[in-house]
Every structure is written in structure tokens, then in C-alpha cells.
Amino acid sequence: MGATERIAELMKAMHEREIAEMLDFAEFLLAKRDREMTEAWSTLDKYAGRYDGAKWRRDELYDRAGLR
């Protein structure tokens, strides 16, 4: 039995008030997921457009004064 079927079975034994509380919790979880995704994308948006696509050579990275 999957989680969906198990939840359906449990709901059959619950009162309407308990089902409403469970629904409220499920909606909270969905809102939390959406909020976390929005925060994650906004972090990426801060850096959007910073890479200009220029080619670079690995050898040149080690030829800086700070690495000598």
C-alpha cells in the first residue's frame, strides 16, 4: 500500500475537523516547498548574466602573480 492509499484509509476514520487540519498541513507543506524554490532561484538570479561566455585557458589561470 502506497502513501496515498494509506492516507485515504486514515481519512476514512477521521472526523471532518481532523481532515481539515490535515489539509491545512498539506497546504503548508506545498507553500513551504514553493517558498524554498523561490528563494533558491532568487539566489541564482543574483548572478545571472555575470558570465560573458569568454573562453579561457587553464594555463593562464596559474600564471597570476598571486599564485607564484
C-alpha positions in Angstrom: 0.0 0.0 0.0 1.4 3.4 -1.0 1.4 6.5 1.0 -1.6 7.9 -1.0 -3.7 4.9 -0.3 -2.7 4.8 3.4 -3.7 8.5 3.8 -7.0 7.8 2.2 -7.6 4.9 4.6 -6.7 7.0 7.6 -9.0 9.8 6.4 -12.0 7.4 6.4 -11.6 7.0 10.1 -11.2 10.8 10.9 -13.6 13.5 11.8 -14.1 16.4 9.5 -12.2 18.7 11.8 -9.2 16.3 11.7 -9.3 16.1 7.9 -9.4 19.9 7.7 -6.3 20.0 9.9 -4.6 17.5 7.7 -5.5 19.5 4.6 -4.1 22.7 6.3 -0.8 20.9 7.0 -0.6 19.6 3.4 -1.2 23.1 2.0 1.5 24.4 4.4 4.0 21.9 3.0 3.2 22.9 -0.5 3.6 26.6 0.3 6.9 25.8 2.1 8.2 24.0 -1.0 7.3 26.9 -3.3 8.9 29.4 -0.9 12.1 27.4 -0.8 12.2 27.1 -4.6 11.6 30.8 -5.0 14.5 31.5 -2.6 16.8 29.1 -4.4 16.0 30.7 -7.8 16.5 34.2 -6.4 20.0 33.2 -5.2 20.8 32.2 -8.8 19.2 35.3 -10.2 21.8 37.5 -8.3 24.5 36.0 -10.6 22.6 35.9 -13.8 24.5 37.5 -16.7 27.8 37.7 -15.0 29.5 35.0 -17.1 30.2 36.5 -20.5 30.9 33.2 -22.2 34.5 34.1 -22.9 36.9 31.2 -23.5 39.7 30.7 -21.0 42.7 28.6 -20.9 43.6 26.6 -17.8 47.3 27.5 -18.1 46.5 31.2 -17.9 44.8 30.7 -14.5 48.0 29.6 -12.9 50.0 32.5 -14.4 48.8 35.1 -12.0 51.1 36.9 -9.6 49.1 35.7 -6.5 49.9 32.1 -7.4 53.6 32.4 -7.8 
